[in-house]
Amino acid sequence: MSDRTVSQGMQAAVLTQQGGREAISVREMPIPEPGLGEVRLRVAACALNWLDVAVRRGGGFGRAALPLIMGSDFAGRVETVGDGVTDWQAGDEVVVFPQLFCGRCEWCRNGYPTICPEGRIHGESVNGGLSEFAVVSERNLVPKPASLSFVEAASLPIVLMTAWHMLITVANVRPGESLLIPGAGGGVASMGIQVGRMLGATVFTTTSSAEKAEQARELGATAVFNYREQDWVAETLAATDGRGVDVVQDLVGGKTWADSLRCLARNGRMVVVGSHSGASFELDIRQIYHKQLRILGANGGTYDEFSRALQLVGAGRLRAVVDTVLPLAQIREGHRLLEEHAHFGKVVIAVDESLL
Protein backbone atom coordinates (compact mmCIF):
# COMPACT_ATOMS: atom_id res chain seq x y z
CA MET A 1 0.00 0.00 0.00
CA SER A 2 1.33 3.43 -0.86
CA ASP A 3 1.41 6.18 1.76
CA ARG A 4 -1.84 8.08 2.07
CA THR A 5 -2.98 11.26 3.70
CA VAL A 6 -6.20 11.44 5.63
CA SER A 7 -7.82 13.44 2.83
CA GLN A 8 -7.18 10.73 0.23
CA GLY A 9 -9.43 8.06 1.72
CA MET A 10 -8.66 4.36 2.04
CA GLN A 11 -9.41 1.07 0.31
CA ALA A 12 -11.80 -1.24 2.17
CA ALA A 13 -13.82 -4.40 1.55
CA VAL A 14 -17.37 -3.14 1.95
CA LEU A 15 -20.68 -4.98 2.18
CA THR A 16 -23.35 -2.91 0.43
CA GLN A 17 -26.16 -5.46 0.48
CA GLN A 18 -26.64 -8.99 1.76
CA GLY A 19 -26.41 -11.80 -0.75
CA GLY A 20 -23.82 -13.60 -2.85
CA ARG A 21 -20.12 -12.89 -3.18
CA GLU A 22 -20.87 -10.01 -5.52
CA ALA A 23 -22.35 -8.15 -2.52
CA ILE A 24 -18.88 -7.39 -1.18
CA SER A 25 -16.51 -5.14 -3.11
CA VAL A 26 -13.36 -3.10 -2.61
CA ARG A 27 -14.04 0.62 -2.71
CA GLU A 28 -12.73 3.88 -1.34
CA MET A 29 -13.98 4.95 2.07
CA PRO A 30 -13.16 7.87 4.37
CA ILE A 31 -10.25 7.29 6.74
CA PRO A 32 -11.75 7.21 10.27
CA GLU A 33 -10.61 9.50 13.06
CA PRO A 34 -10.07 8.07 16.57
CA GLY A 35 -12.27 9.40 19.33
CA LEU A 36 -11.88 9.42 23.09
CA GLY A 37 -10.11 6.25 24.22
CA GLU A 38 -9.58 5.02 20.65
CA VAL A 39 -6.64 4.47 18.34
CA ARG A 40 -6.35 4.34 14.57
CA LEU A 41 -4.50 1.33 13.22
CA ARG A 42 -2.75 0.88 9.94
CA VAL A 43 -4.07 -2.61 9.25
CA ALA A 44 -1.49 -5.14 8.09
CA ALA A 45 -3.64 -8.26 7.73
CA CYS A 46 -7.19 -9.43 8.37
CA ALA A 47 -8.37 -13.04 8.48
CA LEU A 48 -11.69 -14.37 7.24
CA ASN A 49 -14.13 -16.44 9.30
CA TRP A 50 -17.38 -18.20 8.57
CA LEU A 51 -18.92 -15.20 10.31
CA ASP A 52 -17.95 -13.11 7.28
CA VAL A 53 -19.92 -15.45 5.01
CA ALA A 54 -22.89 -15.46 7.39
CA VAL A 55 -22.95 -11.66 7.66
CA ARG A 56 -22.75 -11.34 3.89
CA ARG A 57 -25.59 -13.81 3.36
CA GLY A 58 -27.82 -12.32 6.07
CA GLY A 59 -30.44 -14.51 7.70
CA GLY A 60 -30.02 -13.15 11.22
CA PHE A 61 -26.39 -12.10 11.00
CA GLY A 62 -25.19 -8.57 10.46
CA ARG A 63 -26.83 -5.99 12.69
CA ALA A 64 -25.09 -2.85 11.44
CA ALA A 65 -26.48 -0.45 8.91
CA LEU A 66 -24.93 -0.93 5.48
CA PRO A 67 -22.46 -0.17 4.02
CA LEU A 68 -20.31 -2.14 6.47
CA ILE A 69 -16.56 -2.67 6.40
CA MET A 70 -16.16 -6.38 7.04
CA GLY A 71 -13.52 -8.40 8.87
CA SER A 72 -13.37 -9.39 12.55
CA ASP A 73 -9.79 -10.63 12.93
CA PHE A 74 -7.08 -8.07 12.28
CA ALA A 75 -3.64 -6.96 13.33
CA GLY A 76 -1.56 -3.91 12.55
CA ARG A 77 0.42 -0.95 13.81
CA VAL A 78 -0.91 1.94 15.89
CA GLU A 79 -0.77 5.07 13.74
CA THR A 80 -2.63 7.70 15.80
CA VAL A 81 -4.00 7.75 19.35
CA GLY A 82 -7.09 9.63 20.43
CA ASP A 83 -7.63 11.72 23.53
CA GLY A 84 -7.32 9.87 26.81
CA VAL A 85 -5.17 7.02 25.45
CA THR A 86 -2.14 6.52 27.70
CA ASP A 87 -1.10 2.86 27.34
CA TRP A 88 -0.48 2.85 23.58
CA GLN A 89 1.55 4.95 21.22
CA ALA A 90 2.24 5.26 17.52
CA GLY A 91 4.30 2.36 16.25
CA ASP A 92 2.97 -0.28 18.66
CA GLU A 93 2.26 -3.59 16.93
CA VAL A 94 -1.06 -5.01 18.09
CA VAL A 95 -3.74 -7.64 17.56
CA VAL A 96 -7.39 -6.69 17.98
CA PHE A 97 -9.68 -8.53 20.36
CA PRO A 98 -12.79 -8.36 18.15
CA GLN A 99 -15.65 -8.50 20.65
CA LEU A 100 -17.28 -5.52 22.35
CA PHE A 101 -19.17 -5.84 25.65
CA CYS A 102 -21.16 -3.25 27.60
CA GLY A 103 -19.41 -3.92 30.93
CA ARG A 104 -22.53 -2.84 32.84
CA CYS A 105 -25.12 -5.63 32.60
CA GLU A 106 -25.47 -8.39 35.19
CA TRP A 107 -23.67 -10.86 32.91
CA CYS A 108 -20.65 -8.60 32.39
CA ARG A 109 -20.52 -7.72 36.08
CA ASN A 110 -20.66 -11.40 37.09
CA GLY A 111 -17.88 -12.52 34.76
CA TYR A 112 -19.93 -13.73 31.79
CA PRO A 113 -19.36 -11.06 29.13
CA THR A 114 -19.73 -13.56 26.27
CA ILE A 115 -23.50 -13.55 26.85
CA CYS A 116 -23.79 -9.77 27.18
CA PRO A 117 -27.13 -8.75 25.60
CA GLU A 118 -25.40 -5.74 24.07
CA GLY A 119 -22.40 -7.72 22.83
CA ARG A 120 -21.12 -6.74 19.41
CA ILE A 121 -18.25 -7.73 17.16
CA HIS A 122 -16.11 -5.94 14.62
CA GLY A 123 -17.09 -6.78 11.07
CA GLU A 124 -20.67 -7.70 11.99
CA SER A 125 -22.22 -4.90 14.02
CA VAL A 126 -19.46 -2.28 13.77
CA ASN A 127 -16.85 -1.68 11.08
CA GLY A 128 -14.09 -4.25 10.96
CA GLY A 129 -10.53 -4.60 9.73
CA LEU A 130 -10.75 -5.29 5.99
CA SER A 131 -9.53 -1.77 5.36
CA GLU A 132 -6.24 0.09 5.22
CA PHE A 133 -7.10 1.91 8.45
CA ALA A 134 -9.40 1.00 11.34
CA VAL A 135 -10.43 2.71 14.57
CA VAL A 136 -10.51 0.51 17.67
CA SER A 137 -11.03 1.07 21.38
CA GLU A 138 -7.78 0.92 23.32
CA ARG A 139 -9.45 -1.73 25.54
CA ASN A 140 -9.53 -4.11 22.58
CA LEU A 141 -5.82 -4.01 21.83
CA VAL A 142 -3.44 -6.85 22.68
CA PRO A 143 0.33 -6.61 22.10
CA LYS A 144 1.41 -8.70 19.12
CA PRO A 145 4.02 -11.28 20.18
CA ALA A 146 7.30 -10.46 18.48
CA SER A 147 7.63 -14.07 17.35
CA LEU A 148 4.48 -13.83 15.20
CA SER A 149 4.09 -12.22 11.80
CA PHE A 150 1.12 -9.94 11.21
CA VAL A 151 -0.45 -12.64 9.04
CA GLU A 152 -0.12 -15.21 11.82
CA ALA A 153 -1.41 -12.78 14.44
CA ALA A 154 -4.44 -11.80 12.35
CA SER A 155 -5.35 -15.46 11.86
CA LEU A 156 -5.84 -16.04 15.58
CA PRO A 157 -8.43 -13.95 17.47
CA ILE A 158 -11.77 -15.65 16.81
CA VAL A 159 -10.49 -19.21 16.36
CA LEU A 160 -8.11 -19.06 19.30
CA MET A 161 -10.47 -17.48 21.82
CA THR A 162 -13.36 -19.69 20.67
CA ALA A 163 -11.43 -22.96 20.97
CA TRP A 164 -10.05 -21.90 24.35
CA HIS A 165 -13.46 -20.83 25.67
CA MET A 166 -15.14 -24.00 24.41
CA LEU A 167 -12.65 -26.59 25.60
CA ILE A 168 -11.17 -25.02 28.72
CA THR A 169 -13.75 -22.64 30.18
CA VAL A 170 -16.99 -24.38 29.19
CA ALA A 171 -16.23 -28.08 28.60
CA ASN A 172 -13.38 -28.30 31.14
CA VAL A 173 -11.47 -30.93 29.16
CA ARG A 174 -9.17 -32.87 31.46
CA PRO A 175 -6.00 -34.94 30.93
CA GLY A 176 -6.75 -38.47 29.79
CA GLU A 177 -10.14 -37.64 28.29
CA SER A 178 -11.09 -38.23 24.65
CA LEU A 179 -12.24 -35.44 22.35
CA LEU A 180 -13.96 -35.58 18.96
CA ILE A 181 -13.94 -32.61 16.58
CA PRO A 182 -16.05 -33.06 13.42
CA GLY A 183 -14.66 -31.12 10.46
CA ALA A 184 -10.92 -30.65 10.96
CA GLY A 185 -10.41 -28.12 8.16
CA GLY A 186 -12.01 -25.10 9.82
CA GLY A 187 -10.06 -22.53 11.79
CA VAL A 188 -11.63 -23.27 15.19
CA ALA A 189 -11.19 -27.00 14.60
CA SER A 190 -7.52 -26.65 13.68
CA MET A 191 -7.00 -24.73 16.92
CA GLY A 192 -9.21 -27.11 18.90
CA ILE A 193 -7.02 -30.07 17.94
CA GLN A 194 -4.02 -28.28 19.38
CA VAL A 195 -5.75 -27.08 22.54
CA GLY A 196 -7.12 -30.60 23.13
CA ARG A 197 -3.67 -32.14 22.87
CA MET A 198 -2.18 -29.42 25.07
CA LEU A 199 -4.76 -30.35 27.73
CA GLY A 200 -3.72 -34.00 27.55
CA ALA A 201 -6.75 -35.31 25.66
CA THR A 202 -6.78 -37.94 22.92
CA VAL A 203 -8.16 -36.14 19.88
CA PHE A 204 -10.24 -37.67 17.08
CA THR A 205 -11.47 -35.68 14.13
CA THR A 206 -13.12 -36.00 10.74
CA THR A 207 -12.29 -34.48 7.38
CA SER A 208 -12.87 -34.88 3.65
CA SER A 209 -9.49 -35.73 2.13
CA ALA A 210 -6.23 -37.54 2.75
CA GLU A 211 -4.34 -34.25 2.57
CA LYS A 212 -6.46 -32.64 5.28
CA ALA A 213 -6.21 -35.81 7.36
CA GLU A 214 -2.42 -35.59 7.31
CA GLN A 215 -2.55 -31.92 8.30
CA ALA A 216 -4.83 -32.79 11.22
CA ARG A 217 -2.41 -35.48 12.39
CA GLU A 218 0.45 -32.98 12.22
CA LEU A 219 -1.51 -30.76 14.62
CA GLY A 220 -1.89 -33.63 17.07
CA ALA A 221 -4.97 -35.66 16.12
CA THR A 222 -4.60 -39.32 17.08
CA ALA A 223 -7.03 -40.59 14.45
CA VAL A 224 -8.76 -38.89 11.54
CA PHE A 225 -11.82 -40.33 9.77
CA ASN A 226 -12.75 -39.40 6.21
CA TYR A 227 -16.47 -38.65 6.43
CA ARG A 228 -16.88 -39.11 2.68
CA GLU A 229 -15.50 -42.64 2.74
CA GLN A 230 -16.06 -43.89 6.29
CA ASP A 231 -18.83 -44.18 8.85
CA TRP A 232 -17.18 -41.79 11.28
CA VAL A 233 -19.58 -42.63 14.09
CA ALA A 234 -18.72 -46.33 13.84
CA GLU A 235 -15.02 -45.51 13.55
CA THR A 236 -15.13 -43.29 16.63
CA LEU A 237 -16.91 -45.93 18.67
CA ALA A 238 -14.48 -48.61 17.49
CA ALA A 239 -11.49 -46.41 18.38
CA THR A 240 -12.85 -46.04 21.92
CA ASP A 241 -13.76 -49.75 22.33
CA GLY A 242 -17.44 -48.93 22.01
CA ARG A 243 -17.40 -46.51 24.93
CA GLY A 244 -17.60 -43.25 22.99
CA VAL A 245 -15.74 -40.00 23.63
CA ASP A 246 -15.91 -37.82 26.70
CA VAL A 247 -16.28 -34.54 24.79
CA VAL A 248 -17.44 -33.47 21.33
CA GLN A 249 -16.53 -30.00 20.06
CA ASP A 250 -19.26 -29.47 17.47
CA LEU A 251 -18.62 -26.54 15.16
CA VAL A 252 -20.77 -27.61 12.21
CA GLY A 253 -24.39 -27.44 13.36
CA GLY A 254 -27.48 -29.41 12.41
CA LYS A 255 -25.74 -31.68 9.91
CA THR A 256 -23.51 -33.29 12.56
CA TRP A 257 -25.45 -32.89 15.81
CA ALA A 258 -27.24 -36.23 15.78
CA ASP A 259 -24.06 -38.15 14.95
CA SER A 260 -22.03 -36.15 17.47
CA LEU A 261 -24.46 -37.13 20.21
CA ARG A 262 -24.22 -40.78 19.17
CA CYS A 263 -20.44 -40.60 19.61
CA LEU A 264 -20.64 -39.48 23.24
CA ALA A 265 -19.88 -41.78 26.13
CA ARG A 266 -22.14 -41.96 29.15
CA ASN A 267 -21.81 -38.72 31.12
CA GLY A 268 -20.33 -37.21 27.96
CA ARG A 269 -20.65 -33.57 27.07
CA MET A 270 -20.98 -31.76 23.78
CA VAL A 271 -19.87 -28.15 23.52
CA VAL A 272 -21.42 -26.26 20.65
CA VAL A 273 -20.81 -23.14 18.61
CA GLY A 274 -21.91 -22.56 15.03
CA SER A 275 -24.84 -23.60 12.88
CA HIS A 276 -23.69 -23.04 9.31
CA SER A 277 -24.87 -26.50 8.23
CA GLY A 278 -28.32 -25.91 9.69
CA ALA A 279 -29.91 -24.66 12.89
CA SER A 280 -32.24 -27.59 13.55
CA PHE A 281 -32.52 -31.37 13.19
CA GLU A 282 -34.68 -34.25 14.41
CA LEU A 283 -33.63 -35.25 17.92
CA ASP A 284 -34.34 -38.39 19.92
CA ILE A 285 -34.17 -36.94 23.42
CA ARG A 286 -34.06 -40.38 25.08
CA GLN A 287 -30.33 -40.65 24.42
CA ILE A 288 -29.82 -37.45 26.40
CA TYR A 289 -31.22 -38.78 29.66
CA HIS A 290 -30.38 -42.47 29.25
CA LYS A 291 -26.68 -41.64 28.85
CA GLN A 292 -26.86 -38.54 31.08
CA LEU A 293 -25.37 -36.31 28.40
CA ARG A 294 -24.71 -32.61 28.74
CA ILE A 295 -25.07 -30.11 25.89
CA LEU A 296 -23.13 -26.91 26.50
CA GLY A 297 -23.30 -23.71 24.53
CA ALA A 298 -20.27 -21.49 24.01
CA ASN A 299 -20.15 -18.03 22.50
CA GLY A 300 -16.84 -16.43 21.52
CA GLY A 301 -14.39 -15.74 24.31
CA THR A 302 -13.10 -13.08 26.68
CA TYR A 303 -10.24 -10.62 26.45
CA ASP A 304 -8.35 -12.44 29.20
CA GLU A 305 -8.80 -15.83 27.53
CA PHE A 306 -7.51 -14.49 24.25
CA SER A 307 -4.56 -12.71 25.87
CA ARG A 308 -3.47 -15.84 27.76
CA ALA A 309 -3.86 -18.08 24.73
CA LEU A 310 -1.98 -15.63 22.50
CA GLN A 311 0.99 -15.79 24.86
CA LEU A 312 1.07 -19.57 24.37
CA VAL A 313 1.12 -19.11 20.60
CA GLY A 314 3.92 -16.59 20.97
CA ALA A 315 5.85 -19.10 23.08
CA GLY A 316 5.38 -21.84 20.48
CA ARG A 317 3.05 -24.11 22.48
CA LEU A 318 0.24 -23.50 19.98
CA ARG A 319 0.63 -22.34 16.41
CA ALA A 320 -1.27 -20.33 13.86
CA VAL A 321 -2.58 -22.40 10.95
CA VAL A 322 -2.65 -20.30 7.78
CA ASP A 323 -3.81 -21.89 4.54
CA THR A 324 -3.92 -19.03 2.03
CA VAL A 325 -2.89 -15.36 1.91
CA LEU A 326 -4.66 -13.13 -0.61
CA PRO A 327 -4.54 -9.41 -1.45
CA LEU A 328 -7.52 -7.23 -0.56
CA ALA A 329 -8.57 -7.14 -4.21
CA GLN A 330 -9.27 -10.90 -4.03
CA ILE A 331 -11.72 -10.74 -1.12
CA ARG A 332 -14.38 -12.59 -3.12
CA GLU A 333 -11.93 -15.43 -3.76
CA GLY A 334 -11.39 -15.64 -0.02
CA HIS A 335 -15.13 -16.03 0.50
CA ARG A 336 -15.20 -18.73 -2.18
CA LEU A 337 -12.52 -20.75 -0.39
CA LEU A 338 -14.55 -20.66 2.82
CA GLU A 339 -17.87 -21.52 1.19
CA GLU A 340 -16.39 -24.44 -0.76
CA HIS A 341 -14.36 -25.66 2.24
CA ALA A 342 -11.26 -25.48 0.04
CA HIS A 343 -8.91 -24.66 2.90
CA PHE A 344 -7.34 -26.06 6.06
CA GLY A 345 -6.97 -23.43 8.74
CA LYS A 346 -7.26 -19.75 7.96
CA VAL A 347 -7.64 -17.61 4.86
CA VAL A 348 -5.92 -14.27 5.50
CA ILE A 349 -6.15 -11.04 3.54
CA ALA A 350 -2.89 -9.09 3.25
CA VAL A 351 -4.17 -5.52 3.57
CA ASP A 352 -0.85 -3.67 3.73
CA GLU A 353 1.95 -5.74 2.25
CA SER A 354 4.53 -3.15 3.24
CA LEU A 355 4.05 -4.21 6.88
CA LEU A 356 4.31 -7.95 6.24
Helices and strands as residue ranges (DSSP letters): G 6-8, E 10-15, G 21-23, E 24-29, E 38-47, H 50-57, E 68-69, E 73-81, E 93-96, E 99-100, H 106-109, G 113-115, E 120-121, E 133-137, G 138-140, E 141-143, H 150-154, H 157-164, I 165-170, E 178-181, H 187-198, E 202-207, H 210-219, E 223-226, H 232-239, E 245-250, H 254-262, E 264-272, H 286-290, E 294-297, H 303-314, E 322-327, G 328-330, H 331-339, E 346-350, G 353-355
